[in-house]
């Protein structure tokens, strides 16, 4: 068995992609932006929000980037519970991993307080030893800092760690940190795209993730 499973949040533990895109649509309409930009933006789910703005609007000022980020958050924060429904197999997986004494943490590009709010709402916070959010690291996915912070804090060797995520940002983070990865096709990236990041496995959902974590590197 692996000793530590580091999970992404959006698209991995919660089925939030549709809700996130709906908030993006609201912002796009308010700022009279194009449908093409919305498509481009939706492909950046998993990247920290301010970095998304820098990619989407390279010619705009930092003040504009921060303004759009603030407006997005104004809308998103009032709907975070509604936008983040749990995947059906999540709680069953957490219970079984907990019984096997496997440590579980979250590494997300979302602000930690929002992740915590969803976990507390569903009474799932008791299963996670750590939540590393956007404000907790200086270097975001695919940089390995979130993994390094986690394993150093919990004292787990890299060979006993697996990252589970729905995007290449998660899987590349794992590869850059020298730990195993499992890709899930429940979020923004296809199986073909996830495989390009060379994870140990790519599966369709959390029910398939459970036995892979329990079997470790076998």
N, C-alpha and C positions, 0 to 999 in steps of 0.2 A: 504493500500500500504506500501511496504517497503520505507524507506526514503533514503537508500543508497544501491547501488548494486556494489559489488567489483568483477570485472571480471578478470579471468586469460586471458592470451593473446594467446599463441600458442595452437592451437587445439580448442580454445573456440571462439575467435573473428576472427582469421585468420587460413586458412587451410594450415598450414605450415609443417605438419608431413612429407609429402613426400619429400619436399625440404630439411628439416633437415637431413633426412636419406641419401639423395643423397650426402650431404656434408660429412657426416660420412663415406660413401663409399669411397670418395676421400681420406680421411685421412687413412682409413684402408688399401687401396691399396698402398699409399705412404710408409707406415710403415710395409708393408708385414704382416699384421695381419690377423686373421682367420675370416671366414664367421660366425663362432659361436660367436666370440666376437662382430661382427656387430649386431647380433640379440640381444645379451645381452645389448649392448649400446643403441639400439633403444628403449628398455624398460625403459630407464632412462630419456627419454625426460621429461622435467619439473623439473629435479634436476639441480642445478647450475653446470656449466661445470667443474669447478675444482673438485668439489665433485664427479662428474661422473668418472673422471680420478682416484681418490683415490679408488673408488669402483672397477673399472675395472682392475687397476694395483696396487694392495696393496703392492707388493714387489718392485715396482719401486720407484725411488727417487722423491722428490718434484721437482727437476729440470726437470725430464722427464715429469711429469704431466704438468708443466707449458709450456714446449716445445710443447706438443701435443695440449694443449689449444690454444696456440698462432697460431699454424698452422691451426687449425679449424677456428679460428676467421679470419685469413687472407683470407680464402676461403669464409666464410659465409658473412663477412661484405660487400664484393663487390656484393653480390646477394640478400641482405636482402629484397628489394622491390619485386623482382621476386619470392622469396621463400615464401612470406607472402601474398598470395591473400586473399581478404576478403571473408567471408562466405556470401552467397547471401542475407540473411535476416538481415545482420548486420545494415546497415544504416537505414532501416525502423524501426528497434527496437530502435535504438538510438534516432531517431527523436521523436518517440512516448513517450519514457521515459522522454526525455527532456521537452516535452510539459506538462507532468505531474509533472515537477519540482523534479524528482527523481535524486539525486546525483549519478554520475557514476565515478568510478575510476578503475584503473588496478593494479593488484599485480602480477608481473611476475618474473620468475627466469632469464629472459633475461636482458641484460644491458639496462638501461632506454633510452639511446640515440638511440638504435635500435628501440625500441617501438615507441619513438617519431618520428623517421624518417618515419616509416610506416604510422602513424596517420597523420602527416603533408602532406605526399604524397597524401593521399586520402581525405584530408580536413576534417578529423574526430577529430582532436585534440581539437576542440572547445567544444566537448561533455564531455570531461573528466576533472574532477576537480583535479585529482592527478594521477601520475604514480609512483608506487613504484617498482623500479627495483632491480637487484641483488646487486648493490653497495649501496643501501639505507638501508639495514638491516644487522645486524650481524648474525642473525639466520634465515635460509631459510625454506621454506615449507618442512615438514608439521608444523613447529613451527609457532605459531600464531603472531609473531612479525609484519608481514606485515599488518595484520588486525588491530592490536593494534595501530600501527603508523597512519593508515588511520583514524580510528574512533576518536582517540584523536585529530588529526589535524582538523577534520571536526566537531567535537562535536556532534556525533550521538550516541545514546544509542545502545548497542548490540542487543537489542530486535527489533530494526528497520533496521537491517542490514542483507543482504544475499550475500553469495559468490557464484559465478557461475564459474564452471571449468570442465575440461574434464578428470582430473586425480584424483587418490586417494590422491595425495599430496595436491591438492587444497581443497578437501572435508575434509581431516583430519585437515588441517590448520583451516578451519571454525569450526569444532567440538572442536578443542583445544582452539579456541578463544571464544567459547560459542555463536556462531551466526549460523543462518540457512545456508543451502547450497542447491544448485541445480546442479546436475551432468548432463553433456551433453555427448552423445556418439559420438561426432564428432572428437575425438582425439585419444589418444593412449590406453585408457582403455575401456573395455567392460562394458555393463550394469551390468552384474553379479559382476564384480570387483568393480565398483563404489558403488553398493548397500551395499557392505561390510563396507563402511565408514559411513553408516547411514545418508545419506543426506535426506532432506525433500522430494525431488523429483529427479527422473532421467528421462530425456527426450531426444528426438532425435536431437534437434537443437534449434536455437535461436527463431524461430517462436513460439515454445512451451514455451520458457522461458518468453517471454513478458507477457502473461496473468498471469503467476505465480508471477512475480514481482509486477504487478498491483494489484493482489488480496492479496498480503502480506501473513500473516499467516493463512488466512481463509482456 
